[in-house]
Amino acid sequence: MSGNFLALAQPGVQQLSPYVPGKPVDELARELDLDPAKIVKLASNENPLGASPKALAAIREELAELTRYPDGNGFALKSLLAEQCRVELSQVTLGNGSNDILELVARAYLAPGLNAVFSEHAFAVYPIATQAVGAQAKVVPAKDWGHDLPAMFAAIDANTRVVFIANPNNPTGTWFGAEALDEFLQDVPEHVLVVLDEAYIEYAEGSDLPDGLDFLAAYPNLLVSRTFSKAYGLASLRVGYGLSTPVVADVLNRVRQPFNVNSLALAAACAALKDEEYLAQSRQLNESGMQQLQTGFRELGLGWIESKGNFICVDLGQVAAPIFQGLLREGVIVRPVANYGMPNHLRVTIGLPAENSRFLEALRKVLARG
Ligand SMILES: *Cc1c(COP(=O)(O)O)cnc(C)c1O
């Protein structure tokens, strides 16, 4: 007798939909018989600069050691991070992408009967991590596309163990200030772990966004997660980190894969962290590209959601889905966000100036066709 292996999966997993990534360039090239070199992908919040030359050099050097297991403790990278983030080495957890950190938190602190609270229009990995371990996802309605922190606090109950908040949030780009964060952290019960996902924080420096690290000392139930995938330009290597109390870091360390971050990723992340010029260039490119897209949207009479990330959601009303298809035919890949409860928007990653122009030109054409 054969088993029904969908029905046999634990109920939380049966209710999940797989994560939908941005459409890969090669896939679109195959489907439409296009030259991959002419396709513009602005769909996955990747850094359009390409990886830092210093990171590439570090990887080349590390290749000689590929036969060996990586340093399972990630000593060199943790040391650099501890110094830069003004924390002890024992407070750093490395992850296979910050995605890994989110999953480690879920595995260590969630279980059937317990729940995690997060916002509507939040990162798709929060429900996946939560339901994969049989816990309940408590989704709180957003306010003006952003996190409604007081409502999220109100949603916390006796079975809540984790709250996921992203600042800025993906896919909306919305953010909250230091005061709102502080009030929220003061309110949240001490036994609830607050995961502050700062995947895009490097783009927001100098703005009114709080630096999560400033709150670590005061709130032992805070974990700040960050990544090398976005502003540091290393998405393919999968490396991110969490900063927390040593106790939480110790707990996460118990459930992680022994070698969850590979040696090329470790070496590249160390080099990228030291390459301040690359980071400054990433920020500058993002700022000017954001202006370029907003100017283009204004000229086209389109609205958007203000964003502090390296992406922006443009409002296309009822025709967002056909416009997405029309853009694909023009060789431009952006991201539909209907599966995030945003059927009228498309999320566009800030690209190089020429990529942004190609996108705006394609959008103009597709809109004109009606
Ligand atoms: C991209 C992203 C991440 C992390 O990505 P990794 O590549 O796994 O580090 C985490 N949170 C949000 C909100 C993101 O957009």
The ligand as an SDF file (V2000), in Angstrom:
LIG
                    3D

 15 15  0  0  0  0  0  0  0  0999 V2000
   16.7950   39.0430    1.4770 C   0  0  0  0  0  0  0  0  0  0  0  0
   16.2050   39.0260    2.8240 C   0  0  0  0  0  0  0  0  0  0  0  0
   16.7250   38.2490    3.8580 C   0  0  0  0  0  0  0  0  0  0  0  0
   17.8650   37.3640    3.7960 C   0  0  0  0  0  0  0  0  0  0  0  0
   18.3720   36.8150    2.7990 O   0  0  0  0  0  0  0  0  0  0  0  0
   19.6160   35.8470    2.9430 P   0  0  0  0  0  0  0  0  0  0  0  0
   20.1290   35.8310    1.5600 O   0  0  0  0  0  0  0  0  0  0  0  0
   19.1050   34.5340    3.4020 O   0  0  0  0  0  0  0  0  0  0  0  0
   20.5570   36.4530    3.9420 O   0  0  0  0  0  0  0  0  0  0  0  0
   16.1570   38.2980    5.1060 C   0  0  0  0  0  0  0  0  0  0  0  0
   15.1250   39.0900    5.3450 N   0  0  0  0  0  0  0  0  0  0  0  0
   14.5940   39.8570    4.4040 C   0  0  0  0  0  0  0  0  0  0  0  0
   13.4530   40.7270    4.7590 C   0  0  0  0  0  0  0  0  0  0  0  0
   15.0940   39.8290    3.1100 C   0  0  0  0  0  0  0  0  0  0  0  0
   14.5280   40.5710    2.1730 O   0  0  0  0  0  0  0  0  0  0  0  0
  1  2  1  0
  2  3  1  0
  2 14  2  0
  3  4  1  0
  3 10  2  0
  4  5  1  0
  5  6  1  0
  6  7  2  0
  6  8  1  0
  6  9  1  0
 10 11  1  0
 11 12  2  0
 12 13  1  0
 12 14  1  0
 14 15  1  0
M  END
$$$$
